[in-house]
Amino acid sequence: MDDYGHVDDETPSFSISLYKEYRGQGIGTRLMKEMLELLRSQGYRKASLAAQKENYAVRIYGD
């Protein structure tokens, strides 16, 4: 899928979205770690986190 996190056809990309009332509780971090562990168990060595430029959390992810 050619989304905001697209690197190449061999690198899976995913995104995480939480309602405001659930942010800041470590839920997104836990979801991201679980997803990375799942991808690792399936043989992927890298992944991309897709985030739109308008996403308030983009500053956390870096370039």
Secondary structure as GFF3:
##gff-version 3
##sequence-region A 1 63
A	DSSP	beta_strand	13	14	.	.	.	ID=ss1
A	DSSP	three_ten_helix	20	22	.	.	.	ID=ss2
A	DSSP	alpha_helix	27	41	.	.	.	ID=ss3
A	DSSP	beta_strand	48	49	.	.	.	ID=ss4
A	DSSP	alpha_helix	58	61	.	.	.	ID=ss5
###
